[in-house]
Amino acid sequence: MTERKRAEEAAHNSLRLLQNTMEQFPTLVAFKDRENGFLDVNPAVERALEQPKDKNLGRTIYDFIPKAAADVLSQREVGVMESRRAVQVEEVTPLPGGTLYHLNTNSR
């Protein structure tokens, strides 16, 4: 087996592990781009936003919750990206699926 083939297989296995973990994780997990658009979400996010994954991708939290609440989340996410440091805070977020009381962890 070539070195390139081994590297491709390792990358594929890592991606599969990440996807499987996200699918089974009971809390909300979302990956976003620099414009805060959803790149990937797990089933917990789908339930909270009452939308299947394909309806969430590319959209932002502003598409789902009141602007004031989205502003708070968005400002924190921008701060994390700029500082490149993880932040963990207790939050209350109104979502289509009901109010979410949670510990929000953002990281770069």
C-alpha positions, 0 to 999 in steps of 0.5 A: 500500500502506498503512503498516499493510499494510507493517508487517504484511508486515515483521513477517511477513517477520521471523517467517518469517526467524526460523523458517527460521533456527531450522529450519536451525540445527544447535545447540539453540535454544529459546524459553521463557516466564518459567516456563521452559516451552518456547514454541518449539524447533528440530529439534536440540532435538527430537532431543536430547529425543527428542520432536517439537516439539508434545510439548515445547511448554509443558513444562519441562526438568524433564520431560526431565532429572534434577532436579539438572541441571534445577535448574542450568539453571533457576537460570541462566535465572532469573538471566539474566531478572532481570539482563537480561544474557546469560550464556555457560557451558560445560555438560554436560547429560544428555538423553534423546538422550545427554549434551550437552557444549555452550556454553550461551548464555542471554539475556533 
